[in-house]
Amino acid sequence: MKFSSRKNFARNVFIVVFLFPALAGYCMFTIYPMIKGMYYSFFQWSGVTSTMKFIGIQNYKDLLTDPYVIGAFKNEFTIIFWKIILIISISLFFAIAMTRSKLGKNEKSFYRIIFFFPNILSVIIIANIWSFIYHPTNGVINVALEKFGLGNLTHAWLGEPETVIGAIIPVVSWAGIGLFMIIFIAAIKGIADELFDSALIDGAGEWRQLISIVLPMIWEQIKFSVVTIIITTFGTTFIIILAMTQGGPNNASQVVGSYIYDQTFKQYHAGYAISLGVVLFIVVLAITGITNKLMNREIDV
């Protein structure tokens, strides 16, 4: 009994010793800044001086009446909606094509590399590529439209409030398709061949197999992908925005992250920006929780 107790104690000490550095780092670089940020959100603070004035929840009240905050969240939700539709549908389509088609091994490897390639590019390179595509005079899109006699459809895609968000959506979607395609390929390959063989015997075609076998069996990966798209959109889309439009024209492409950046480093309203960051954290937490709940369902094959 004593030997067993000593063994358990030694094991617990071993676990604590090896977990402590990671836990300490997490508390120091994640938990502490979050708590400190919530504290600063109750102050009027420029972010560059030590002078701070306590104003209670005034920053949060101002958020409710700030039209740019409302517009930023609207743009964010629009981008999330279309990213989910485009990324999930396109990556799932090509994942099925890579696993269920009769393409050769070398062909499949080639297409995987092509689709995954945008994931290894830096944001600046992606922004430069698409900025050239959308260039109002020399851009690929406008040049092609002019060539086919559709000059009346040309736009300054990144320079007009009516088209800028629509132009940003393909950029942020293209950059993520390859990653989720790889996830879906791995999930589809994990489905037992016996299920497809049984479906063929029962006379099920490719479409029926997709609905009744593939989608139910990879539902957890689809749910993971949707939640990941939501989180990464809130967390990283603003980088593309800053590189391509800087929130313009006239704040038409402003998202929450870019507006926080603008308030912090251009307007020097750090306290206000931090309060928006706190609200963003709560919104992301709520949306991901609701999404998990709605998509957490058991499907029998």
Buried (B, 14 or more C-beta within 10 A) or exposed (E): EEEEEEEEEEEEEEEEEEEEEEEEEEEEEEEEEEEEBBEBBBBBBBBEEEEBEEBEEBBBEBBEEBEBBEBBBEBBBBBBEBBBEBBBEBBBEBBBBBBBEEBEEEEBEEBBEEBBEBBEEEBEEBBBBBBEBBBBEEBEBBBEBBEEEEEEEBBBBBBBEEBBBEBBBBBBBBBBBBBBBBBBBEBBEEBEEEBBEEBEEEEBEEEEBBEBBBBBBBBEBBBBBBBBBBBBBBEBBBBBBBBBBBBBBEBBBBBBBBBBBBBBEEEBBBBBBBBBBBBBBEBBEEBBEEBEEEBEEEEEE
